[in-house]
Amino acid sequence: MVVSLSTEKTGKYLMAIHKWHKRRAHILQDVQELYGKLLHTCSVIPQGRAYLMSLESMLSICGAKPFVPHRPEKHVAEDLDWWSSLLQSGGASRPIYPLPTLKNPHAYSDTSSGIGIGIVIGDYWHAWRLIPGWQTSNGKRDIGWVEAIGFELLIYSLATLPSFSDNLLIHGDNTGVVEGWWKSKHWNRAVNHVFHHIHEFILNLPDCFEIHTTYITSDCNPADGPSRGIYGPQHLLLPPVGIPESIREFIIDATEPLSSTELRHLHNRVYTPPAAKFINRLLTIKQANGRTKAKRAREEELISRALYES
């Protein structure tokens, strides 16, 4: 069973987008008409809701002065390009499934705003350190954004496992991200952009499946420890996943050594006290390991000399 948008409606909606691009400014009625058409398409393509947020923002702006033309911001054009590509490709269709039986891989994500991101799948774990500067004063990148990144990395990690198929249930303790995924969108533009990445990633995978989220309290979240730098045993470490290029300046894999940026931030007292304590602990472990290696090297050298002289 398949639900799809008819060829007639597809052409009608593409024409509406084309007419929109011909005008530089639009009144409230223009926004409402285009938004209504694309919202109707979301009954077929639920992830399309994440690409309507810019039009929804414009609706509220135009609502104050409904007959005054307003110029759309650049994000409207970006979203409409996605819609045009989808409609032209004939991708406005999806299978209709019966109520799914959810598989629970015991997958969790969590974030500590000053230290890092942690994920747990069953008994296995992975973590990433946060680099100061990720948070913006205007609130676009806030704790909700980092929680969404953790959610994204958890899905990437699940995709490396052979059991990644069908309908999976994953857990999180951030209501904004958990409930936002139910609606396939988020009011925060930065979080919504992360949802874009996740939707595209899922659509490009060879197997058909869906991700379902459920809320869990922080006290019961197994990923809380890795997010705060309390790591599990090395033999239970999940394989590394590719970090999206757009966020590489903000996070670093916990298995990587301290970077020059992190050491500079520590020297300049940029870290919060808990984060500074964590980084200092890693530095102490690194120095201790270095001394141990040097000691072993000297012992091996003395043994070699003794054998040679004998």
C-alpha positions in Angstrom: 0.0 0.0 0.0 1.3 3.4 -1.0 0.2 7.0 -0.5 1.4 9.6 -3.0 0.7 13.0 -4.3 -1.0 13.0 -7.7 0.8 14.1 -10.8 -1.7 16.9 -11.2 -1.1 18.3 -7.7 2.6 17.9 -8.0 2.6 20.1 -11.1 0.3 22.6 -9.4 2.5 22.9 -6.3 5.7 23.2 -8.5 3.9 26.1 -10.4 3.1 27.8 -7.1 6.8 27.7 -6.0 7.8 29.0 -9.5 5.3 31.9 -9.1 6.6 32.7 -5.6 10.2 33.0 -6.9 9.0 35.5 -9.6 8.1 38.0 -6.8 10.6 39.7 -4.5 8.0 40.5 -1.8 4.8 38.8 -0.6 1.7 39.7 1.4 0.2 37.4 4.1 -2.2 35.7 1.6 0.7 34.7 -0.6 2.5 33.0 2.3 -0.7 31.3 3.5 -1.5 29.9 0.0 1.9 28.4 -0.6 2.2 27.2 3.0 -1.1 25.4 2.8 -0.2 23.5 -0.3 3.1 22.3 1.1 1.6 21.5 4.4 -0.9 19.2 2.6 2.1 17.4 1.1 3.4 16.6 4.6 0.6 14.0 4.9 2.6 12.1 2.4 6.1 13.3 3.3 6.2 13.9 7.1 9.8 15.1 7.1 8.7 18.0 4.9 7.5 19.7 8.1 11.1 20.5 8.9 11.3 22.5 5.7 8.2 24.7 6.5 9.7 26.4 9.5 10.9 29.5 7.5 7.5 29.9 6.0 5.9 29.6 9.4 8.2 32.3 10.7 7.1 34.5 7.7 3.5 33.9 8.5 3.9 35.4 12.0 5.9 38.4 10.5 3.3 39.1 7.8 0.4 38.6 10.3 1.1 42.0 11.9 0.7 43.8 8.6 -1.2 41.5 6.3 -1.3 43.8 3.3 2.3 45.1 3.4 4.6 43.1 1.1 7.6 41.5 2.9 10.8 40.1 1.5 11.4 36.5 2.5 14.7 35.7 4.2 17.2 33.4 2.5 16.1 30.4 4.5 12.8 30.5 2.7 14.5 30.1 -0.7 16.7 27.2 0.7 13.6 25.3 2.0 11.7 25.9 -1.3 14.7 24.5 -3.3 14.3 21.3 -1.2 10.6 21.2 -2.0 11.2 21.8 -5.7 13.8 19.0 -5.8 11.5 16.6 -4.0 8.5 17.3 -6.2 10.5 17.1 -9.5 12.0 13.8 -8.5 8.7 12.2 -8.0 9.6 11.5 -4.4 6.2 12.6 -2.9 5.1 9.1 -1.9 5.7 6.6 0.8 4.5 3.1 1.8 1.7 2.7 4.3 2.6 0.3 7.1 0.4 -1.3 9.7 1.0 -0.2 13.3 4.7 -1.0 13.7 6.3 -3.3 16.3 9.1 -1.3 17.7 12.5 -2.8 18.2 14.3 -1.5 21.3 18.1 -1.6 20.9 18.4 0.2 24.3 19.9 3.3 22.6 20.4 6.5 24.6 22.0 9.9 24.1 22.8 12.7 26.6 24.7 15.9 26.8 26.6 17.8 29.5 26.8 21.4 28.2 30.3 22.0 29.7 31.9 18.6 29.0 30.5 16.6 26.1 28.1 14.2 24.4 27.6 10.6 25.3 25.7 7.7 23.7 25.0 4.2 24.9 23.7 1.2 22.8 23.1 -1.8 25.0 26.4 -2.3 26.9 28.4 -0.2 24.4 29.3 3.5 24.5 30.9 6.3 22.8 31.6 10.0 23.7 32.7 13.3 22.3 34.2 16.4 24.0 32.7 19.8 23.5 35.0 22.7 22.5 34.1 26.1 24.0 32.5 28.4 21.4 29.7 26.1 20.3 27.1 28.1 22.2 25.8 31.4 20.7 24.5 34.4 22.6 21.4 34.7 20.4 20.2 31.2 21.5 20.4 29.6 18.1 23.0 27.1 19.4 21.9 26.2 22.9 21.7 23.0 25.0 18.8 21.9 22.8 21.1 22.0 19.7 23.8 19.9 21.4 21.1 17.4 22.5 20.1 17.2 18.8 23.7 16.6 17.8 23.8 13.7 20.3 20.6 12.4 18.8 22.2 12.6 15.3 25.4 10.8 16.4 23.4 8.1 18.1 21.5 7.4 14.8 24.8 7.4 12.9 26.2 4.9 15.4 23.1 2.7 15.1 23.5 2.7 11.3 26.8 0.9 11.7 25.2 -2.1 13.4 23.6 -5.0 11.6 20.4 -4.8 13.6 19.6 -1.3 12.2 16.4 -1.8 10.4 12.6 -1.7 10.7 11.2 0.6 13.4 13.7 1.5 16.2 12.9 3.1 19.6 15.6 5.4 21.0 15.7 7.3 24.3 16.5 10.9 25.2 16.1 13.2 28.2 15.5 16.4 26.3 11.8 16.9 25.7 12.4 19.5 23.0 14.3 17.1 20.8 12.2 14.0 21.7 8.9 15.7 21.1 10.2 17.7 18.2 11.1 14.5 16.4 7.4 13.4 16.8 6.4 16.4 14.7 9.4 16.1 12.3 10.5 19.7 13.1 11.7 22.0 15.8 11.1 25.7 16.4 14.8 26.4 16.9 16.4 26.9 13.5 19.7 25.3 14.5 18.0 22.2 15.9 15.7 22.1 12.9 18.8 22.1 10.7 20.1 19.0 12.5 16.7 17.4 11.8 17.3 18.1 8.1 20.6 16.2 8.3 19.0 13.2 10.0 16.0 13.1 7.6 18.4 13.1 4.6 20.6 10.5 6.1 17.7 8.1 6.8 16.3 8.7 3.3 19.6 7.8 1.6 20.1 4.5 3.5 19.3 1.4 1.5 16.9 -0.1 4.1 13.4 1.3 4.9 12.9 2.1 8.5 11.8 4.8 11.0 13.1 6.2 14.2 10.8 6.6 17.1 11.8 8.6 20.2 10.7 8.3 23.8 11.5 10.4 26.9 13.6 9.2 29.8 14.5 11.1 32.9 18.2 12.2 33.3 18.5 10.0 36.4 17.7 6.9 34.4 19.7 7.8 31.3 22.8 5.5 30.9 24.4 8.0 28.6 24.6 10.5 31.4 28.0 9.2 32.5 29.8 9.3 29.2 28.5 12.8 28.5 30.2 13.9 31.8 33.5 12.2 31.1 32.8 9.0 33.0 33.7 6.5 30.3 33.1 2.8 30.1 35.7 0.1 29.5 37.7 0.3 26.2 36.5 -3.1 25.0 32.9 -1.8 25.0 33.7 1.2 22.9 31.5 1.7 19.8 33.2 2.2 16.4 33.8 5.9 15.6 31.4 7.7 13.2 32.0 10.5 10.8 31.5 13.9 12.4 29.6 16.3 10.1 31.9 18.9 8.7 29.7 21.8 9.9 30.3 20.8 13.6 33.9 19.6 13.6 35.1 22.8 15.2 32.8 22.3 18.1 33.2 18.6 19.1 36.1 16.1 19.1 36.0 12.3 19.5 36.7 11.4 23.1 39.3 8.8 21.9 41.4 11.5 20.3 44.2 13.2 22.4 43.7 16.7 23.6 43.9 19.2 20.8 45.9 22.4 20.7 42.6 24.3 20.8 41.5 22.6 24.0 44.9 23.2 25.7 44.8 26.9 24.7 41.3 27.2 26.1 42.5 25.6 29.3 45.4 27.9 29.6 43.2 31.0 28.9 40.6 29.8 31.5 37.8 29.6 29.0 36.4 26.3 30.4 33.9 26.3 33.2 35.3 24.9 36.5 33.8 21.4 36.0 35.0 21.2 32.4 38.5 22.5 33.4 38.7 19.9 36.1 37.8 17.2 33.5 40.4 18.5 30.9 43.0 18.7 33.7 42.3 15.1 34.6 42.8 14.0 31.0 46.0 16.0 30.9 47.3 14.3 34.1 46.5 10.8 32.6 48.3 11.8 29.4 51.4 12.9 31.3 51.3 9.8 33.5 51.1 7.6 30.4 54.0 9.5 28.9 56.1 9.0 32.0 55.3 5.3 32.0 56.3 5.0 28.3 59.5 6.8 28.9 60.3 4.6 31.9 59.6 1.5 29.9 61.8 2.8 27.1 64.7 3.4 29.6 64.3 -0.1 31.1 64.3 -1.7 27.6 67.4 0.3 26.7 69.2 -0.9 29.9 68.3 -4.5 29.2 69.5 -4.3 25.7 72.8 -2.8 26.8 73.3 -5.5 29.5 72.6 -8.2 26.9 75.1 -6.6 24.5 77.8 -6.3 27.1 77.4 -9.9 28.2 
